Amino acid sequence: MSSRDRVLGRVRRALADVTPDERPYEEVVGRDYLREHGHRTTEETVELLAENLADYRAIVHRADADEVRMLVMRLLAKRGSQEMLVPPGLPPDWLAAADPVWIHDRAASTPQQLNRVGSVVTGCAVAIAETGTIVLDGSPDQGRRRISLIPDHHICVVRVPDQVVSSVPQALERLDPARPLTWISGPSATSDIELDRVEGVHGPRTLEVILLRGD
């Protein structure tokens, strides 16, 4: 008997006296948890998102539709990026003033080629205020998952308040589970057993978030 058979045998014996329940899973598992913690105005929700993003060491900027192109230009210039990755559906106006060479998101691009690119600029699917999390789902303004993981500098534009929700349950209602979801809470970071923080292990070392008003 294999280890697998032994484990499954123990599970079957443990369930032997459990009365079968033919109800659908959605009825058996309760969903009566809180959908958000407290009641906030739209402005308060956006402020909470900004606070939690900063707490995760993301750099938060604010801009309106007339300011975003100049802000993106300044961030790229400060970073010194010569090339930037651009998803196919990113609004061109966001990059209208940017100097770096545009590198388009292509399936043929190798990880080595992407690693040479200084920055990536994307939109997002939704941003969660209570957790300071941004979710990408591979939509045209976000591109393939790898383009937000390989370059060392990620500029992510969040439309406020339309793309901001209070809680994870509210975010899940907007997301398609069949899409490739990437959940980002600050720059890539991990800690070893001595709690020494290391950034950039499995994603960008620098995350800059632009809260874009009225776009």
C-alpha positions as CSV (number, residue, x, y, z in Angstrom):
1,M,0.0,0.0,0.0
2,S,1.3,3.4,-1.0
3,S,1.5,6.5,1.3
4,R,-1.3,8.0,-0.8
5,D,-3.5,5.0,-0.3
6,R,-2.9,5.1,3.5
7,V,-3.8,8.8,3.7
8,L,-6.9,8.4,1.6
9,G,-7.9,5.4,3.7
10,R,-7.6,7.5,6.9
11,V,-9.8,10.2,5.3
12,R,-12.5,7.7,4.4
13,R,-12.5,6.2,7.9
14,A,-12.8,9.6,9.4
15,L,-15.7,10.5,7.2
16,A,-17.5,7.2,7.7
17,D,-20.0,8.5,10.3
18,V,-20.6,11.9,8.6
19,T,-24.1,12.2,7.2
20,P,-23.9,12.9,3.4
21,D,-25.2,16.4,2.4
22,E,-26.3,16.7,-1.2
23,R,-26.9,20.4,-1.0
24,P,-24.9,22.6,-3.3
25,Y,-21.5,23.8,-1.9
26,E,-22.8,27.4,-1.9
27,E,-25.6,26.5,0.5
28,V,-23.4,24.4,2.8
29,V,-20.6,26.9,3.2
30,G,-21.8,30.1,4.9
31,R,-21.0,33.5,3.4
32,D,-22.2,35.6,6.2
33,Y,-18.8,37.3,6.9
34,L,-18.3,41.0,6.8
35,R,-18.0,42.4,3.3
36,E,-16.1,45.4,4.6
37,H,-14.8,46.6,8.0
38,G,-16.7,49.8,8.9
39,H,-18.4,52.3,6.8
40,R,-16.4,54.8,4.8
41,T,-17.1,57.5,2.2
42,T,-15.5,57.2,-1.2
43,E,-12.9,59.8,-0.3
44,E,-12.1,57.9,2.9
45,T,-11.7,54.6,1.0
46,V,-9.3,56.2,-1.4
47,E,-7.3,57.7,1.5
48,L,-7.1,54.3,3.2
49,L,-5.8,52.8,0.0
50,A,-3.1,55.4,-0.2
51,E,-2.1,54.9,3.4
52,N,-1.9,51.1,3.1
53,L,0.1,51.3,-0.2
54,A,2.6,53.6,1.5
55,D,2.7,51.2,4.5
56,Y,3.8,48.5,2.1
57,R,6.6,50.8,0.8
58,A,4.9,51.6,-2.4
59,I,5.4,55.2,-3.6
60,V,2.0,56.9,-4.1
61,H,1.4,59.8,-6.4
62,R,-1.8,61.7,-7.3
63,A,-2.7,63.2,-10.7
64,D,-5.7,64.2,-12.8
65,A,-6.1,63.4,-16.5
66,D,-4.1,66.6,-17.5
67,E,-1.2,65.8,-15.2
68,V,-0.6,62.1,-15.6
69,R,1.5,62.3,-18.8
70,M,4.0,64.8,-17.2
71,L,4.1,62.8,-14.0
72,V,4.9,59.5,-15.8
73,M,7.6,61.4,-17.7
74,R,9.2,62.7,-14.5
75,L,9.1,59.3,-12.8
76,L,10.7,57.6,-15.7
77,A,13.4,60.3,-16.0
78,K,14.1,60.1,-12.3
79,R,14.5,56.4,-12.6
80,G,16.9,56.8,-15.6
81,S,15.0,54.2,-17.7
82,Q,16.0,54.1,-21.3
83,E,13.3,51.6,-22.3
84,M,9.8,50.9,-20.9
85,L,7.5,48.0,-21.4
86,V,4.0,49.0,-22.6
87,P,0.9,46.7,-22.7
88,P,-1.0,46.9,-25.9
89,G,-4.1,48.6,-24.5
90,L,-2.4,51.2,-22.3
91,P,-3.9,54.6,-23.0
92,P,-1.3,56.4,-25.2
93,D,-2.0,59.7,-23.6
94,W,-0.4,58.5,-20.3
95,L,2.9,58.1,-22.1
96,A,2.6,61.0,-24.5
97,A,5.5,63.0,-22.8
98,A,7.7,60.0,-22.0
99,D,11.2,59.8,-23.5
100,P,12.2,56.1,-23.1
101,V,11.9,53.8,-26.0
102,W,8.6,51.9,-26.0
103,I,9.0,48.1,-25.8
104,H,5.7,46.4,-26.6
105,D,4.5,43.3,-24.8
106,R,5.1,40.4,-27.1
107,A,4.9,36.7,-26.5
108,A,8.2,36.2,-28.3
109,S,10.1,38.4,-25.8
110,T,12.5,36.3,-23.7
111,P,13.0,36.8,-19.9
112,Q,16.5,38.0,-20.6
113,Q,15.2,40.7,-23.0
114,L,12.5,41.8,-20.5
115,N,15.1,41.9,-17.7
116,R,17.1,44.6,-19.6
117,V,14.0,46.9,-19.7
118,G,14.1,49.6,-16.9
119,S,10.4,50.2,-16.3
120,V,7.0,48.9,-17.0
121,V,3.8,51.0,-17.0
122,T,0.4,49.3,-16.5
123,G,-3.1,49.9,-15.5
124,C,-4.9,47.6,-13.0
125,A,-8.2,45.7,-12.6
126,V,-9.0,46.8,-9.1
127,A,-7.4,48.2,-6.0
128,I,-8.3,47.1,-2.4
129,A,-8.2,49.8,0.3
130,E,-8.2,47.6,3.4
131,T,-5.2,45.6,2.3
132,G,-3.3,48.0,0.1
133,T,-3.4,45.5,-2.7
134,I,-3.5,46.1,-6.5
135,V,-4.8,43.3,-8.7
136,L,-3.9,42.8,-12.4
137,D,-5.9,40.5,-14.5
138,G,-4.0,40.5,-17.8
139,S,-6.4,42.9,-19.6
140,P,-5.0,44.9,-22.5
141,D,-3.9,47.8,-20.3
142,Q,-2.0,45.4,-18.1
143,G,-0.4,42.9,-20.4
144,R,1.0,39.5,-19.6
145,R,1.8,38.6,-16.0
146,R,5.5,38.4,-16.6
147,I,5.9,42.1,-17.7
148,S,4.9,43.2,-14.2
149,L,7.3,40.7,-12.5
150,I,10.6,41.0,-14.4
151,P,11.4,44.7,-14.7
152,D,12.8,46.3,-11.6
153,H,10.4,49.3,-11.7
154,H,6.7,49.2,-12.0
155,I,4.4,52.3,-12.5
156,C,0.8,51.3,-12.0
157,V,-2.1,53.6,-12.7
158,V,-5.3,53.2,-10.6
159,R,-8.4,55.1,-11.7
160,V,-10.1,56.6,-8.7
161,P,-12.6,56.1,-7.4
162,D,-13.9,53.7,-10.1
163,Q,-11.3,51.0,-9.6
164,V,-11.1,51.2,-5.8
165,V,-13.0,49.0,-3.4
166,S,-12.9,48.6,0.3
167,S,-12.4,44.9,0.8
168,V,-11.3,41.6,-0.7
169,P,-14.9,40.2,-1.0
170,Q,-15.8,43.3,-3.0
171,A,-12.8,42.9,-5.2
172,L,-13.6,39.2,-5.9
173,E,-17.0,40.2,-7.2
174,R,-15.3,42.3,-9.9
175,L,-12.7,39.7,-10.9
176,D,-13.0,36.8,-13.3
177,P,-11.3,33.8,-11.6
178,A,-10.5,32.3,-15.1
179,R,-8.1,35.2,-15.8
180,P,-4.5,35.3,-14.7
181,L,-4.7,37.3,-11.5
182,T,-1.7,39.0,-10.0
183,W,-2.1,40.4,-6.5
184,I,0.4,43.1,-5.6
185,S,0.9,44.4,-2.1
186,G,3.9,46.7,-2.3
187,P,7.2,46.0,-3.9
188,S,8.5,42.4,-4.1
189,A,9.9,41.5,-0.7
190,T,10.7,38.5,1.5
191,S,12.5,37.9,4.8
192,D,14.9,35.2,5.9
193,I,14.8,33.4,9.2
194,E,16.6,36.4,10.8
195,L,13.9,38.7,9.4
196,D,16.3,40.5,7.1
197,R,14.1,42.1,4.4
198,V,15.2,41.5,0.8
199,E,13.4,43.4,-2.0
200,G,13.2,42.4,-5.7
201,V,13.3,38.6,-5.3
202,H,10.3,37.8,-7.4
203,G,9.2,41.1,-8.8
204,P,10.0,44.9,-9.0
205,R,12.0,46.4,-6.2
206,T,10.2,49.7,-6.8
207,L,6.4,50.1,-7.1
208,E,5.0,53.5,-7.9
209,V,1.2,53.9,-7.9
210,I,-0.5,56.8,-9.5
211,L,-4.0,57.5,-8.2
212,L,-5.6,59.0,-11.3
213,R,-8.6,61.2,-10.7
214,G,-11.4,61.9,-13.2
215,D,-10.0,59.8,-16.2
